[in-house]
Amino acid sequence: MKFAAVVTLVVTLFAGAAGAENVSKPIPIGIAVAQTSNVALFGQEQMNGAKVAEKYFNISGINGTPIKLISQDTGGDEAGAINAFQNLVSKEKVVGIVGPTLSQQAFAADPVANRLKVPVIAPSNTAKGIPQIGEFVGRVSAPVAKVAPFAVTQALKLNPAIKRVAILYAQNDAFCSSETTIFQQAVKRQKLEIATLQKFMTTDTDFTTQATAVLRAKADLVIISGLAADGGNLVKQLRQLGYKGTIIGGNGFNTTNVFPVCGKNCEGILVAQAYSPLAQNPLNKAFVDEYRRTFIKDPPQFAAQSFTAIQLIVEGLRKVEIATKKKITQLDLATVRVELNKALRKGSYMTPLGEISLDAEGDINQHSFYVSKIKMDISGKVGVFAIVSVVK
Ligand code: 1QQ
């Protein structure tokens, strides 16, 4: 045999062996969210929700075979997300990935998984264009286009006198830029005036310039698209400078971790939400009970969405076993990833978010939403999201 032929044969055998590699037991599911940096204000809640899901779904597993969460910290930036995804795909050989935390990270990391044909379920990526990254990318986080306008409608219901709106957003974040576009459209549809449009960075800590501009513009509604640390500080400084009107916070305010940031100044912020612990369905009840037992508090939206992402992968894997009449661990990894991706887009799921499904592109169909108002207790440290309206 000629040298080239030998090389070809060896390469072919090697590739064949790698291709035939079976899924390991317990079945590894990747979770790549932020456990460090400011973005961990969201990521911690996502890990909590995923851990509750692992425990809950391992009561029966995938027809008896347990799943195992493999977590990889993404930190708060794109490089960290890419690195986490590569590790989970190539080293940990996961069947699918739940993550990353930010849309900004998803636009960088999802193409890596998509190229390698590994299904990704985004637990919290709400920017326009996420499912369109590729055929292996889906989400259980309802897009800003769907959710954000509910907060504007509600603000006007509570205060029909609102006329002048200040819009502020973090210009270095994909979700914030996407969400502010939706807020601006909603405001124009309501025939309100955009009295000032202010930009900031998610890394900023001093918002004097923006807060001063809001006061000078005599705005009676402020709408903020930021993340929790910057957004919370912006609210605090706005109130300290004397702004008295209504404040809407976007999805970056959807965490109880924002409460210690703005403290008593969080009072009254309106936030549209894709989840409520009060939703009446058996799985939500089981989720809320287990979450309360473990963390001694109600689950927030980001925890519910990561629980739901794991649920879809679990139910998807069960469907793959039915379709192939084989155990997941008897199938090769590449086949499971491709079949799982198809299964995820079939049928509907009864989840803590209500009944949902993924469309052909992987985007979520969801029917129940909420607008809540932050209520802080007398200490100014502890708060709740109190529902002011349910949108169905
Ligand atoms: C996104 C978001 C963030 C607020 C998630 C934490 O919605 O990045 O899309």
Residues whose N, C-alpha, C, O or C-beta is under 5 A from the ligand:
A	BS01	1QQ	F42 T101 L102 S103 Q104 S124 N125 T126 A127 F175 N251 G252
